[in-house]
Amino acid sequence: MSGTDKALYALVNQVLETLAGLGIVYLATRKFMPLSPDLLRYDFREPFAKPRGWLAWGLLGVLLSPLVVGAAAFAFSLFGFDEVNGKGTVDGVAQILSLDFPSFASLFGVTAVLAPILEETVFRGFLLTSLTKFMPTWAAVIASSVAFGLAHLSTRDLPQLVVLGTLLGFIYVRSRNLLSPMLIHGVWNGTVLTILFLLVQSGVDLKELFSAGCGTSTRSAADLFPVVTPTDRLCNMRSRRPKPISDRQSGQAKRRRSDDAEARPTKRQKKPRPALRGVKGKPLWACSSVVDRQAAFALEKILEAHRTKRRGVSLKSLTLGSNIEAKKATFAVTTESIKYLQIIDAILDRSQILKECSQLARPSAVILVYELLFGEGVRAQGPAERHVLSCKDSLEAALSKELEAHGAEDVSELLPATEESRPRSVRVNTIKVTKEAAISRLQADFGSLEPDGLLDDVLILPSSCALHDHPWVKNGSLILQSKASCMPAQALSPEPGWTVLDCCAAPGNKTTHLAARLGNIGKVIAVDRDPVRFKRLKDNAKLAGATCIQCIQDDFLKLPLDTAQFSSVDAVLLDPSCSGSGTAHNQVDRLLSPTDEVDCGRLESLAAFQEKALRHAFKLPKLKRLVYSTCSSHSIEGEEVIEKVMPLANQLGFHLEGPFPSWHRRGHKQFPDGKLMVRADAKLDRTDGFFLALFSKTDLENGIG
Ligand SMILES: C[S@@+](CC[C@H](N)C(=O)[O-])C[C@H]1O[C@@H](n2cnc3c(N)ncnc32)[C@H](O)[C@@H]1O
């Protein structure tokens, strides 16, 4: 969920909670109706009447509350209560507050309006009043305040909550009108929320501020914020203040920790993160920084998949998925750690730091050693970090020995050869915005960019541009797609009004591109059999505003293409499952296993499927053009498939057309028709490794036999 979604979710949740809470109070008191006029009273009349004017008491409470609660916080800190760890009531709100005005408005409704209505009705109107039946009023005030504090489920904030509850209780007892405590509670929450919002908007990092101290107690602002909101349960967003990139060592990874607030130490991070699982009865230490923790998890999964040769585990899905925070930083740390893996493994073995400590799992150790020796450094936030820091000398000694053993002067000499970071390519979704509008927006946001020289709707930006969270990417106006992956739709160039069949369509990058090239007029039939990917296909089509796409979840090979149902199809895009050897995921694979071994059995079975799918596509009765593409660098999935199907294609009146004549890289030379095919090389062309062939009907009059 985006931050705005979370805030909206919090609002909806709080509306429901408030309605349910008030309903329960109503049901519980119904049999005593009509209630005495003093009970559960919300009466706006006579705001300043003596002795019970609700507004007079409310305003007095508004003035007193910061003094009373502040004094209490200070007093408790003298007894060391500020050392208590745990989640504070403000935490969830503080995370979401880094966002926009709609989020603020939703949170204001939750904390300054709905929460006070519900909580004052329950704790003062109902509980306090009911308790007075069994105990003196002062005791009922305190007991209901303790209940109020406990209900917030925050040990750290409990004392202040009880003190604030007591003040609210006494004011209520004096005014006998729930509007008074509601006013105090609402002003309190609303003021703190507004201050926090203004601080965040002016670039202040709330966590850093709280850890540095603010006011009488370092815990003050956060801890004096007694709200029960569902946002407390959404405490997983990071603030977005950019952090400068530091270049401490020659081999250091350059990454922007734009949203890694947890990377900085805060007072709240004194306790270790919860253990993931036990080792010999002891809990494992997880990294304290969210980026390092996610990177360690991704590394563990990737190494495991690599060891067991399990497919379908990608670095991108593990580090850039929707559930990942600080995606760019997580991707960078994971990739860089993999790059340094061999040397870090050697350092870990030499230094023996894992032998001394069974609670530090190897993936976490790899990430922390990377951070310590080659990355942005490690702070003593938790036991894992503290252990690695305590071993700094032996780790550095192990690194020196490793360099010495290889006769290397700098660690960069020991790193596997990797390609430079590529420029970012982005496709303008012309269904939603014009290319000109996209250029001026991206120029305003990033400064430099250039239109791709080959592809009509592709823009090239420097590799440093962080586009994942760009609003135009989120609203489907821009689509993050490699240059190579944008070639097929342009090569096919369907004419307006045509029907195009995208046979293996999910997640729909090329499908939405086809729809855009059709000007959203005509039809794209998008087929995919995988249910999870199919959902992404539908979501992406919707996000792109491509209403001409019709999605079919099915096995393409089983579609009756030679029947009337498909007689209107003019063109086909076939981008079948392949080894993906040209893509970034496999480049990481190669880092893990530099001896470029190829799984021949798998390649053969993929090639067999690709050929079968291509032959099947040629059954379409009115087919005019067909593009076959794969993101594979192996000719068995490219040129060889085309060569095998060529006799059938010729027989049906198709020939190979050479798309993109100005593009330099063509099919492998040993294939006679190679020059009519298109290739992209991951390293040399700085995009995905790719293959593409275009068939065109030679004589449209003859039809297909
Ligand atoms: C390389 S991906 C397609 C990528 C897609 N063209 C894009 O640009 O976003 C291959 C897709 O083919 C699908 N697929 C594999 N075999 C299939 C079959 N027999 N029928 C339909 N879809 C199939 C897979 O589920 C996968 O989503």
Ligand as a Chemical Component Dictionary entry (heavy atoms), coordinates in Angstrom:
data_LIG
# 
_chem_comp.id                   LIG 
_chem_comp.type                 NON-POLYMER 
_chem_comp.pdbx_formal_charge   0 
_chem_comp.three_letter_code    LIG 
# 
loop_
_chem_comp_atom.comp_id 
_chem_comp_atom.atom_id 
_chem_comp_atom.alt_atom_id 
_chem_comp_atom.type_symbol 
_chem_comp_atom.charge 
_chem_comp_atom.model_Cartn_x 
_chem_comp_atom.model_Cartn_y 
_chem_comp_atom.model_Cartn_z 
_chem_comp_atom.pdbx_ordinal 
LIG C1  C1  C 0  8.618 -13.828 -21.215 1  
LIG S1  S1  S 1  7.130 -13.811 -20.365 2  
LIG C2  C2  C 0  6.174 -12.659 -21.268 3  
LIG C3  C3  C 0  6.526 -11.236 -20.961 4  
LIG C4  C4  C 0  5.543 -10.284 -21.584 5  
LIG N1  N1  N 0  5.462 -10.440 -23.001 6  
LIG C5  C5  C 0  5.870 -8.839  -21.261 7  
LIG O1  O1  O 0  6.487 -8.168  -22.042 8  
LIG O2  O2  O -1 5.485 -8.368  -20.181 9  
LIG C6  C6  C 0  6.413 -15.303 -20.856 10 
LIG C7  C7  C 0  4.987 -15.524 -20.361 11 
LIG O3  O3  O 0  4.464 -16.652 -21.042 12 
LIG C8  C8  C 0  3.545 -17.292 -20.195 13 
LIG N2  N2  N 0  3.327 -18.636 -20.733 14 
LIG C9  C9  C 0  4.186 -19.670 -20.750 15 
LIG N3  N3  N 0  3.621 -20.722 -21.356 16 
LIG C10 C10 C 0  2.378 -20.344 -21.734 17 
LIG C11 C11 C 0  1.312 -20.983 -22.406 18 
LIG N4  N4  N 0  1.413 -22.255 -22.810 19 
LIG N5  N5  N 0  0.190 -20.291 -22.608 20 
LIG C12 C12 C 0  0.059 -19.021 -22.195 21 
LIG N6  N6  N 0  1.032 -18.370 -21.554 22 
LIG C13 C13 C 0  2.187 -19.021 -21.332 23 
LIG C14 C14 C 0  4.215 -17.230 -18.852 24 
LIG O4  O4  O 0  3.258 -17.365 -17.828 25 
LIG C15 C15 C 0  4.861 -15.853 -18.882 26 
LIG O5  O5  O 0  4.016 -14.925 -18.276 27 
# 
loop_
_chem_comp_bond.comp_id 
_chem_comp_bond.atom_id_1 
_chem_comp_bond.atom_id_2 
_chem_comp_bond.value_order 
_chem_comp_bond.pdbx_ordinal 
LIG C1  S1  SING 1  
LIG S1  C2  SING 2  
LIG S1  C6  SING 3  
LIG C2  C3  SING 4  
LIG C3  C4  SING 5  
LIG C4  N1  SING 6  
LIG C4  C5  SING 7  
LIG C5  O1  DOUB 8  
LIG C5  O2  SING 9  
LIG C6  C7  SING 10 
LIG C7  O3  SING 11 
LIG C7  C15 SING 12 
LIG O3  C8  SING 13 
LIG C8  N2  SING 14 
LIG C8  C14 SING 15 
LIG N2  C9  SING 16 
LIG N2  C13 SING 17 
LIG C9  N3  DOUB 18 
LIG N3  C10 SING 19 
LIG C10 C11 SING 20 
LIG C10 C13 DOUB 21 
LIG C11 N4  SING 22 
LIG C11 N5  DOUB 23 
LIG N5  C12 SING 24 
LIG C12 N6  DOUB 25 
LIG N6  C13 SING 26 
LIG C14 O4  SING 27 
LIG C14 C15 SING 28 
LIG C15 O5  SING 29 
# 
